[in-house]
Amino acid sequence: MSTQIPDPHDPASASDILMPPRWGENKCELSTFCTGLRHSSLAETTRVTSLRRYAAMGKIKHRFLLLEAIREGIRLCIRLDRYPGGQGNQKLLASTYSPADDSVRLSMIEEALVQKGDNREAVIDFDDPVPLNRFGRVFDVVRNESMFYTITKKNCWFFSSVIQELSILFFGGRFNQGAVLNHPELNKRCRKLIKNKLYDVLHVSTSIRDLESLVLAMHEKSLVGPVLRLLRIMKAQDRLLYCSSLSDSVAMQG
């Protein structure tokens, strides 16, 4: 059965940020993208199935992320980049501090966003695809808490690394084929701040927070898999309890 591709020229859908052209790409700032997601009628039904880390061609290894999402059989690719804003590489060497230029590129065609020489370093899969609007909250917090680019800390390596880590901790993602997180120790203080903000933004329960903190403190890799499965069970139980309470409340009102 064929799936009809929504027409981006249709006035009813053209204003939605998740409607890229059939060919080519759309590009915007990350802040614009996050705002667009909050107003998008498609963000809840667009589900992220994988997140990939790439190293771009060049003398200095630039890292970027590519999210693959799907909505009603339609594929959407979303590329995330961080660069120093307002200055070229020559000035950047003399100054280690500048506003971060975080950008998003969207396309239905992966080849429009990835060049032939770009090296795919890692893939994170999601057994339960994640609504894109939840990822939008992650992007928003990461952007707000690391708005200024620094050569040694809040660079593209940190940007890609922390988003990968958050997608594993909060959304149950898992690395495919033995891949690992790049630069996991880079800018620990900012990572911790971002995680603490997200516990509130994503409404993660205290019990889950305590368990995750305990496992991270132990640095025991063999526990990561079992604990992630346990976290999924706990989250499912939270949803069941919420639905049960809601049903009881409705019954009492009736």
C-alpha positions in Angstrom: 0.0 0.0 0.0 1.5 3.3 -1.1 1.7 6.3 1.3 0.8 9.7 0.1 3.6 12.2 0.8 2.2 15.5 2.2 2.6 18.4 -0.2 4.8 21.0 1.4 3.1 23.6 -0.9 -0.2 22.9 0.7 -1.1 26.0 2.9 -2.5 23.7 5.6 0.9 22.1 6.1 3.5 24.5 4.7 3.8 26.4 7.9 4.7 23.3 10.0 8.5 23.1 10.6 8.4 19.3 10.0 7.4 19.7 6.4 10.7 19.9 4.4 10.6 20.0 0.6 10.3 16.7 -1.3 13.8 17.3 -2.8 16.6 19.2 -1.1 16.5 20.5 2.5 15.3 23.1 4.9 17.7 24.8 7.3 17.1 26.8 10.5 18.7 27.7 13.8 18.2 25.2 16.6 16.2 27.7 18.6 13.8 28.2 15.7 13.5 24.4 15.3 12.7 23.9 19.0 10.0 26.7 18.9 8.6 25.2 15.7 8.3 21.8 17.4 6.3 23.2 20.3 3.8 24.5 17.7 3.9 21.6 15.3 0.9 19.4 14.9 3.2 16.6 13.6 5.8 16.5 16.4 4.0 14.0 18.6 3.3 11.5 15.8 6.8 11.8 14.3 8.9 9.2 16.0 12.7 9.0 16.2 13.9 5.5 15.4 17.7 6.1 15.4 20.4 8.6 16.1 23.7 8.5 14.2 27.0 10.2 14.9 29.2 11.3 12.0 32.7 12.7 11.6 32.8 15.1 8.7 35.6 15.4 6.2 38.3 17.9 7.0 41.6 18.5 8.8 39.8 19.1 12.1 37.3 16.4 12.8 33.8 18.0 13.0 31.1 15.8 14.5 27.4 16.1 13.8 24.3 14.0 14.5 21.7 12.7 12.2 18.3 11.6 13.6 16.1 9.3 11.5 12.4 9.7 12.2 9.2 8.3 10.6 5.6 9.5 10.5 2.9 7.4 8.8 5.5 5.6 6.7 7.3 8.9 5.6 11.0 9.1 6.5 12.5 12.3 7.8 16.2 13.0 8.4 17.3 15.7 10.8 20.9 16.9 11.0 22.3 18.7 14.1 25.5 20.8 13.9 27.4 23.1 16.3 29.9 25.6 15.0 31.4 28.7 16.6 29.2 31.7 15.7 30.3 35.0 14.2 33.9 34.2 13.3 36.0 32.1 11.1 38.6 29.5 12.0 41.4 31.9 11.9 39.9 34.2 14.6 38.7 31.2 16.6 42.3 30.2 17.2 42.9 33.5 18.9 39.7 33.5 20.9 38.3 30.5 22.7 34.9 32.1 23.5 32.0 32.8 21.1 28.2 32.3 20.7 27.4 28.8 19.6 25.9 28.5 16.1 23.6 25.5 16.5 21.8 24.6 13.3 19.2 22.1 12.1 18.8 20.7 8.5 15.8 18.7 7.5 15.3 16.5 4.5 13.4 13.4 3.3 16.6 12.4 1.6 19.6 11.3 3.7 22.1 12.0 0.9 21.1 15.7 1.0 22.5 16.0 4.5 25.5 13.6 4.5 28.4 13.8 2.1 30.2 10.8 0.7 33.4 11.3 2.8 31.5 11.7 6.1 32.3 8.8 8.4 29.5 7.2 10.4 31.0 6.5 13.8 28.1 5.2 15.9 24.4 4.4 15.7 21.9 4.5 18.6 18.7 2.6 18.1 15.4 3.0 20.0 13.4 -0.2 20.6 10.5 2.2 21.4 10.6 5.1 18.9 10.6 8.4 20.7 8.2 11.3 19.9 10.2 14.1 18.3 8.7 16.7 20.6 10.4 15.0 23.6 13.7 15.2 21.7 12.9 18.9 21.2 12.9 19.4 25.0 16.4 17.9 25.1 17.7 20.1 22.4 16.2 23.2 24.1 17.9 22.4 27.4 21.3 21.6 25.8 21.2 24.8 23.8 20.2 27.0 26.8 22.8 25.5 29.1 25.7 25.7 26.6 25.0 28.8 24.5 28.7 29.8 24.2 31.1 27.8 22.2 34.5 27.1 23.6 37.3 25.3 21.8 38.1 22.8 24.6 34.6 22.3 26.2 31.3 23.4 24.6 32.3 22.4 21.1 30.7 20.1 18.5 32.3 17.1 20.2 30.5 18.0 23.5 27.3 18.9 21.7 27.1 15.5 19.9 28.3 13.6 22.9 25.8 15.0 25.5 22.8 14.5 23.2 23.8 10.9 22.6 24.2 10.4 26.4 20.8 11.9 27.1 19.1 9.8 24.4 20.4 6.7 26.2 19.6 7.8 29.8 16.2 9.3 29.2 14.9 7.5 26.1 16.3 4.0 26.4 18.6 4.2 23.4 21.3 1.6 22.9 24.5 1.7 20.8 24.6 -0.7 17.9 27.5 -3.0 16.9 29.8 -2.1 19.8 29.9 1.6 19.3 30.7 3.8 22.3 30.1 7.4 23.4 32.6 9.9 22.2 34.3 12.2 24.9 32.1 11.1 27.8 34.2 13.1 30.3 34.1 16.3 28.4 32.6 19.2 30.5 31.3 17.1 33.4 29.9 20.2 35.2 27.7 21.2 32.3 26.5 17.7 31.6 25.4 17.4 35.2 23.5 20.6 35.0 21.8 19.6 31.8 20.7 16.3 33.3 19.3 17.9 36.4 17.3 20.3 34.2 15.9 17.5 32.1 14.7 15.5 35.1 12.3 18.3 35.7 11.5 19.1 32.1 10.8 15.5 31.2 9.1 14.7 34.6 11.3 11.8 35.4 10.4 10.3 38.7 12.7 10.6 41.7 13.1 6.8 42.1 14.4 6.5 38.5 16.7 9.5 39.1 18.2 7.9 42.2 18.8 4.6 40.4 20.5 6.2 37.4 22.7 8.2 39.7 23.7 5.1 41.6 24.7 3.2 38.5 26.7 6.1 37.1 28.5 6.5 40.4 29.5 2.8 40.4 31.0 3.0 36.8 30.0 -0.6 36.2 29.4 -1.2 32.5 27.9 -4.7 33.1 25.0 -3.1 34.9 24.0 -0.6 32.2 21.9 -3.1 30.1 19.9 -4.6 33.0 19.3 -1.2 34.6 18.0 0.2 31.4 15.6 -2.7 31.1 14.5 -2.0 34.7 14.0 1.7 34.0 11.7 0.8 31.1 9.7 -1.4 33.4 9.5 1.4 36.0 8.4 3.9 33.4 5.7 1.5 32.2 4.5 1.0 35.7 4.3 4.8 36.2 2.2 5.0 33.1 -0.1 2.2 34.3 -0.5 3.8 37.7 -1.3 7.1 36.2 -3.9 5.6 33.9 -5.4 3.6 36.8 -5.6 6.7 38.9 -7.2 8.6 36.0 -9.8 5.9 35.5 -10.6 5.8 39.2 -11.0 9.6 39.2 -13.4 9.5 36.2 -15.4 6.7 37.8 -15.7 8.7 41.0 -16.9 11.8 39.1 -19.4 9.7 37.2 
